[in-house]
Amino acid sequence: QVQLVESGGGWVQAGGSLRLSCAASGRTFSSYTVGWFRQAPGKEREFVAAIGWSGGSTSYADSVKGRFTISRNSAKNTVYLQMNSLRPEDTAVYYCAASSLLLSMTSYSRRGQYSYWGQGTQVTVSS
């Protein structure tokens, strides 16, 4: 069993940056694929980014490519999401998720592939 805790959310003006962290406890998740999803009010939860177990493969939603970077520190059992050039439309609750399945990159964006979810952290970007 893996427990995930997100942190680093907050309020920022458009153009600013935030770094989200997803810390795992319960067991090491160095072999897990980890993804970030977000959900804005009245909208479905959507894929943001994901990173494979080795850290060598990453995937991003088109809306965040070039602005967000996902990375992992296996020694700290933590995955990060660096968010730059934030826009008001990035406002959402951001969730960390982990999958013990051996996913192909084409599956990274599929919510159903992830068994473990954190409680979320709010990100608010003002214009």
N, C-alpha and C positions, 0 to 999 in steps of 0.2 A: 504494500500500500504506500502511496506517495501523497504527501500533503504539500500543497503549493500556496505560497503567500506572496502576493504582489505588493510592491511599495514604489514610491517615487512619483506618484501622481500629484496633481496640484493645479494651480491656476497660473497661466502664463499669457502674455500678450502675443498677438500674431507676430510671427517671425522669430519667436523665442525657441528655446530648447528645453527638453526634459529627458531624464533617463529613468526608465522603469526597470525594476529588478523583480525577478521571480526566483524566490528561494525555495528549494525543495527540502523536505525532511521526511523521515520515515525509512527511506532507503536512498541509495545513490541513484540518480537518474542520468548518469553519464551515457547510458546506452539508449536513452529515450529520445525520440523526436519531440521537440518543444515548440509550441506555436503561441503566437499572440493573436487574439481576436478582440474586437471591440463592438460595443453596442450603444448606439445613440438612442435617445428617447423616441419611441414610436417606430423604431426600425429593427430589423433583424440583426442578429449577431453576425458580424462579417470577419473574414480572414484579414489579417494584417501582414504577418510575417511568420516564418518558421525556420528552424535550424535542425539539421540532422545530428545524429548522435556524435559524429566525429567533429562536427563544426565545419566540415568542409563543404557542405551543401546548404544553401539557403534559398528561400523563396519569398517574394514580396508581392503584395497586391499592387496593381498598377498605380493606384492613387497615392502610394507612399514611396515608390521607387525613387531613389536618388535623395530622399530626405530622411528615411529611417534606416537604421542598421541594427541587425540582430546579431548577438554574439553570446558565447557561453564560456564560463570558467568552471571546468569540471572539478577542480580542486576545491572550489567554494560551493559546488552544487547549486550554481546560480546561472540564470540566463538573463541577459540584458536586452533592452530595446532603447537605443539612442534615437531620440526624435528631434530633428532639427527643422528649421523653417516651418514651424507649426502654423496651421491655418484654423480658422474658426470651425471648419467642417471636420477637423480632427477631434472635436469635442465628443467625448464618449466615456463609458466605463470600459477600461481595458482589462482583459482577462488573459491569464496565462493558462496553457493547457499542455498536458504531456501524454504521449502515446508510447506504449511498450512494444507496439507492432513495428515490424520492419517495413517502413513506408517508402514508397517511391516518391520522388519529388512531385510528381503529378498529384499525389494524394495529400500533400501537406496542407492544402487549403480546405480539406473536408472535415467539418466539425465532428462528424460521426466517428472519425478515426481516433479521436482523443478520449481517453477514459477518465483522466484526472483533470480537474479544473480548480482554479483558485477562486477567491471571493470577489476579485476585481478591485481596481483602483480608478478613481475618477480623474479624468483629465479635462480641464476646461481651458479653452483658448478664446480669448476675447479679441475683438477687432479694434 
